[in-house]
Amino acid sequence: MSGTEWLRLELRRLREAADLSQESFGQRIHFSTSHVGAVERGDRPILPGYLRAIDNAHGTALVTLYRQFIRGEWTPAHYRPFVEYEGRATLLRVFHPALVPGLLQTEAYARALLPAVDVPPEELEQTLAARLDRQEVITRDSRPCHLATVVDESALHRLVGNPEVMRDQLKALASAGDRQHLQVHVIPADTPVYVGLLGPMVLATVEGRCVGFLERYLDGQLIESPNQIEALERKWEIIRGYALSAQQSRELIMRVAEKWT
């Protein structure tokens, strides 16, 4: 039995233990009777917002359970070995040469992107929810992770979804850089060929130790060897050196955003 199947049974058990019909349960958590029934039958995905409503109404900790045991099931298989490190990191350094990184994606951008990376339609909502919920590491109120992001300017010009999706995504990306614990930098399009064009990379600092991840077309590579981490950190510094300052990056992002209107 998967974690998702177990959670579905647990939700029904919780409702029945409270001696509530689907209608009464739905009224208490402000969801429709049909929604409650569809979740219990497996016709509708279990999303964090639904679990949060139950936690608020019943004093449970289902969102915590989801993040510890369920979210990984809906994270791409090649990324799962790195997810735990990402969630515990105090510092994340992220580079992507072609897309806005997942931790800074809007819902609309992520929803348009996932089918293009072979997420089946029947898994879209759960996969989307898992991706957006990972952003909790930088949005939480208590000790959010520091995130340093570098993207190539090509990511700002590549259409994902439609122009409205792109405009809203770029405005959100620019606004992210206004937060003290987030840094967003852009490598301008006229930069000569550089090492980062070989592919995305992430470095996570967890309890004073650095772990890396390299994403590839069909899989990914977890980097833990000290020698390899040292080499990866050198490459990060080279990539970061090509990027504009935070203010220059913000101005560039906003100029491109206006072109998407």
N, C-alpha and C positions, 0 to 999 in steps of 0.2 A: 504493500500500500504506500502510495506516495504521500508526502507531507501535505499536499493540497487536498487529497482525498480524506486524509485524517482530519484536517481542519474543517472540511465540509461536514463531516459527521459530528465533530465537536460543536459546531454552531447549532446544529439541530438539537443535540443533547442539552446544550445550554438553554435553548428556548423552552424545551419540554420540561427541564428541571425547574424553570421559573413558572411553569404551568401557564404558558402563554400560547395563544393561537398565533399563526403567522400574521394575521391581521393586527392583533394586539402588540406583538413583537415589533412589527413594522411601524406602528404608531409611536411606540416608545423611542425608536431610534430614527424616526422621521424618514423611513423608506416605505415604499408601497408594498402591499401584500404580495403582488406579483413578483416584485424584486426579491423579497425574502424567499418565496417559493422557488424561484429560478436558481438562486444561489444554492439552496439545499438540494435541488435536483441535479445540479451540475450544468444547467443550461446557461448560466451567467457566471462570469469569472468572479472570484473573490478579490476585491480590490482594497487597498489600504484605507480608503475613505470610509468604506462600509465597516471595516473592523474598528476604525477609530470611533465611529458612532456607537458601536456596541460597547467599547471600552468606557466611553463617557457615560453611557446609560447604566452599565452594570458593574463598573469598577474592575473589569477584567484587564488583561495585558496582552490582547490578541495582536496588536501591532508589533509589540516586541517579539512575540512568537513568530510572526510572519517574517520579520527581518532576520531572525536567527535561523529559521528552519525552512521557510517556504520560498523566500525571494530568490534564493540560489537556483531553485528549480526552473525559474523563468528567466534566468540570466544566460546568455549564450554559453554553450558548454566550454568553449575555448577560454572564456574569461573567468569562469568560476574559481579556478585556483587563486586568482588575484583578488576576488571580491572581499574576502575576509581582511586582507591587508588594507585594502582601500577603506573599509569601514572603520578600521582602528587607527588610521593614519593621523598624525598631527600635521604633516606636510605632504602635499601632493604636487608633483611637478608634471605637467601634461603637455604634450606636443601633438598636434595633428596637422598634416600637410594639405588636407582636402576638405575637412568637415569641422563643424563646431563640435567640440568634445561633449560626450554624453552628460557630464555633470553640469553643463551650462546650456543644455538644449531645452527649448520650450516644448510644451506638450504637442503643439501642432507640428513643429519641426520634426520631433521624434516620431510622431505618428506617420508623417509622410515618408520618413527615411526608412523605417523598419521593413516595409514590404520590399524595398529595393535591395535589402541585404538578406533576402530569402526567409523572412519570418512568415510562416503560413498564416492565412487570414484567421483561422480558428484560434491561433495563439497570440494574435496581435495585442489584445487588451491586457492580458496578463504580462506579456513581455514589456509592453509600454509601462504598465504600472511598476514593474520591477525596476526598470531603468529610471523612472522619475523618482522612485522611492530611494534609490541610491544617493540622490542629491541631498538627502538628510544629513550626510556627513559635513556639508558646508552650510546648510540652512538652519541647523539646530541652534537653539538659544544658548545652550551650555557648551562652551569650549568648542566652537566649530573648527573644523580643519582649515588650515591655511592652504589655499590653492593658488599656484602660479601656473598660468596657462599661456602657451604660445601657439598661435595658429598662422598658417600661411594665408596671405591675402586671397588666394584662390578660393578659400572656403567661404569668403564673403560674397563672391560672385557666382558660386555654383548654385543653380536653382534646385531647391528642395521644396516640394509642394507647389506653391504658387508665389507670386510676388508679395502678397500680403503676409504669408507665412515668413518669407525671408525678411521683410521689413521689421516685423515684430521680433523675430529672432535676433536680428542685429541690434535693435534697440535694447533688448534684454541683455545682450552680450556687453554692450557699452555700459549699461547700468550696473552690471555685475562688478565692473572695475571700480565703481564708486564705493564699494564696501571695503572696509579696512583689511579684512583677511583674504580678499580676493585680488589677484593681479591678472590683468589681461593684456597681452602684447601681440602685435601683429608683425609678421615679416613682410615687407612690401614686395609687390609683384616684380619690381625691377631688380631684385636681388639675384645675383648669379647663382648657378646651381650650387647646392650645399647638401651636406650629409643628411639633413632631416627629410629630404625628399624620398629617402629609402622607405619611410613608413612611420606610423604613429609610435609613440613611446610614452610610458608612464613610470615615474619614480615615486614610491611611497616610503615615507619615513615613519616607522612604527617602533616605538620604545627605543629610540636611538639607533635603530638598524634600518638600512635602506634595502628595499626590494624593488625590482623592476619588472616591467611587462612590455613585450613587443608584440604588436598585433600583426598577423599575417592573413593572407586571403582565406585560407581554410582553417586556420587554427591560430594559436598564440604561444608565446614562449615566456615562461616565468623565469626571471633572472634573480638568482640568489648568491651566486659565487662572488666573493669579495673582489676578485680581479675583474670579473665581468661588470660588476656594479661600478667599479672605479672607471672602467672604460666608458660605460654608459653615462656616467656623470660628466665626464669630459665632453662627450658628444652633446649632452644637454647644454653645457656652457657655451659650446660653439654655436649651437642653434640659437640660444638666448641672445648671443652677441649680435646676431643679424637683425634682431627685432627692434622696433621703434620703442620709444619710451611709453609709459602708460598713458600720458596725456596725448601724445601724438597718435597712439593706437586708437584711443577713444575718438579723436577727431576723424581719423580715417574711417573707422567703423560707421560713424554717423553720416559721413559723406556718402558712403556706399548705400547705407540704409535709405537715404533720400532717393537714390536712383531706382529703388525697388517700388516706389510709389506709382 
